[in-house]
């Protein structure tokens, strides 16, 4: 779907949909103001939706590319800091100043290291996270069990093919 396939009214809707500063109520009012039959309106909406889905996918791809680049840069930073720290330790210069920066190697806060497997840690030091088993609850409901704390709720959504 390309922009030239979208009529003027729907092009305005697309422009507003792409603008993060547009008020939700104004956007909704613009959608309602489109004057045409439901079928024509549905086609127009579908064109705008497909255009926006394409743009969202393009943005996602760019985010993934930038995240990969960010990760590579962070890895280079970590390696450079490691090399600098190692050089400072080897040369015995663990604290000094230059015209631009101050450098020092200091102790971090101590961290706990387990000397045994986690399953051998006494119960008093175990944290348990409580989480409902929705899959199990759903299966019980499907099997006809009476459960007073849960129920099925059917939702509906639009599919455009």
WOVEN-V470385 format. One record per residue. N is the residue number from 1. SS is DSSP state (hx for helix, st for strand, lp for the rest). PHI is phi in radians with two decimals (* if undefined). BURIAL is + if it has 9 or more other ideal C-beta (glycine too) atoms within 8 Angstrom, else -. Layout:
{{N | SS | PHI | BURIAL} {N | SS | PHI | BURIAL}}
This chain:
{{1 | lp | * | -} {2 | lp | -2.09 | -} {3 | hx | -1.07 | -} {4 | hx | -1.17 | -} {5 | hx | -1.48 | -} {6 | lp | -1.78 | +} {7 | lp | -1.22 | -} {8 | hx | -0.92 | -} {9 | hx | -1.10 | +} {10 | hx | -1.31 | +} {11 | hx | -1.12 | +} {12 | hx | -1.11 | +} {13 | hx | -1.06 | +} {14 | hx | -1.07 | +} {15 | hx | -1.05 | -} {16 | hx | -1.17 | +} {17 | hx | -1.13 | +} {18 | hx | -1.44 | -} {19 | lp | -1.63 | -} {20 | lp | -1.21 | -} {21 | lp | -1.59 | -} {22 | lp | -1.28 | +} {23 | lp | -1.12 | -} {24 | hx | -1.01 | -} {25 | hx | -1.16 | -} {26 | hx | -1.13 | +} {27 | hx | -1.11 | +} {28 | hx | -1.09 | -} {29 | hx | -1.09 | -} {30 | hx | -1.11 | +} {31 | hx | -1.08 | +} {32 | hx | -1.17 | -} {33 | hx | -1.32 | -} {34 | lp | -1.07 | +} {35 | lp | -1.75 | -} {36 | lp | -3.00 | -} {37 | lp | -1.20 | -} {38 | hx | -1.02 | -} {39 | hx | -1.14 | -} {40 | hx | -1.15 | -} {41 | hx | -1.11 | +} {42 | hx | -1.08 | -} {43 | hx | -1.07 | -} {44 | hx | -1.09 | +} {45 | hx | -1.04 | +} {46 | hx | -1.05 | +} {47 | hx | -1.10 | +} {48 | hx | -1.12 | +} {49 | hx | -1.04 | +} {50 | hx | -1.09 | +} {51 | hx | -1.09 | +} {52 | hx | -1.16 | +} {53 | hx | -1.10 | -} {54 | hx | -1.10 | +} {55 | hx | -1.16 | +} {56 | hx | -1.10 | -} {57 | hx | -1.14 | -} {58 | hx | -1.07 | -} {59 | hx | -1.12 | -} {60 | hx | -1.05 | -} {61 | hx | -1.06 | -} {62 | hx | -1.18 | -} {63 | hx | -1.08 | -} {64 | hx | -1.06 | -} {65 | hx | -1.10 | -} {66 | hx | -1.19 | -} {67 | hx | -1.10 | -} {68 | hx | -1.12 | -} {69 | hx | -1.12 | -} {70 | hx | -1.03 | -} {71 | hx | -1.08 | -} {72 | hx | -1.10 | -} {73 | hx | -1.11 | -} {74 | hx | -1.09 | -} {75 | hx | -1.14 | -} {76 | hx | -1.13 | -} {77 | hx | -1.05 | -} {78 | hx | -1.06 | -} {79 | hx | -1.12 | -} {80 | hx | -1.12 | -} {81 | hx | -1.10 | -} {82 | hx | -1.09 | -} {83 | hx | -1.10 | -} {84 | hx | -1.12 | +} {85 | hx | -1.06 | +} {86 | hx | -1.08 | -} {87 | hx | -1.10 | -} {88 | hx | -1.11 | +} {89 | hx | -1.17 | +} {90 | hx | -1.09 | -} {91 | hx | -1.44 | -} {92 | lp | 1.38 | -} {93 | lp | -1.72 | -} {94 | lp | -1.62 | -} {95 | st | -2.69 | -} {96 | st | -2.85 | -} {97 | st | -2.14 | -} {98 | lp | -2.06 | -} {99 | lp | -1.10 | -} {100 | lp | -1.83 | -} {101 | lp | -2.40 | -} {102 | st | -1.99 | -} {103 | st | -2.16 | +} {104 | st | -2.75 | -} {105 | lp | -1.83 | -} {106 | lp | -2.22 | -} {107 | lp | -1.32 | -} {108 | lp | -1.50 | -} {109 | lp | -1.08 | -} {110 | lp | -1.12 | -} {111 | lp | -2.05 | -} {112 | lp | -1.45 | -} {113 | lp | -2.09 | -} {114 | lp | -1.36 | -} {115 | lp | -1.64 | -} {116 | lp | -2.33 | -} {117 | lp | -1.15 | -} {118 | hx | -1.00 | -} {119 | hx | -1.23 | -} {120 | hx | -1.76 | -} {121 | lp | -1.33 | -} {122 | lp | -0.99 | -} {123 | hx | -0.93 | -} {124 | hx | -1.09 | -} {125 | hx | -1.91 | -} {126 | lp | -1.80 | -} {127 | lp | -1.84 | -} {128 | lp | -1.99 | -} {129 | lp | -1.73 | -} {130 | lp | -1.57 | -} {131 | lp | -2.54 | -} {132 | lp | -1.24 | -} {133 | lp | -1.54 | -} {134 | hx | -1.12 | -} {135 | hx | -1.13 | -} {136 | hx | -1.14 | -} {137 | hx | -1.10 | +} {138 | hx | -1.06 | +} {139 | hx | -1.14 | -} {140 | hx | -1.10 | +} {141 | hx | -1.10 | +} {142 | hx | -1.07 | -} {143 | lp | -1.37 | -} {144 | lp | 1.54 | -} {145 | lp | -1.19 | -} {146 | lp | -1.49 | -} {147 | lp | -2.15 | +} {148 | lp | -1.53 | -} {149 | lp | -1.94 | -} {150 | lp | -2.69 | -} {151 | lp | -2.71 | -} {152 | lp | -1.41 | -} {153 | lp | -2.32 | -} {154 | lp | -1.63 | -} {155 | lp | -1.89 | -} {156 | lp | -2.31 | -} {157 | lp | -2.61 | -} {158 | lp | -1.38 | -} {159 | lp | -2.08 | -} {160 | lp | -2.05 | -} {161 | lp | -2.13 | -}}
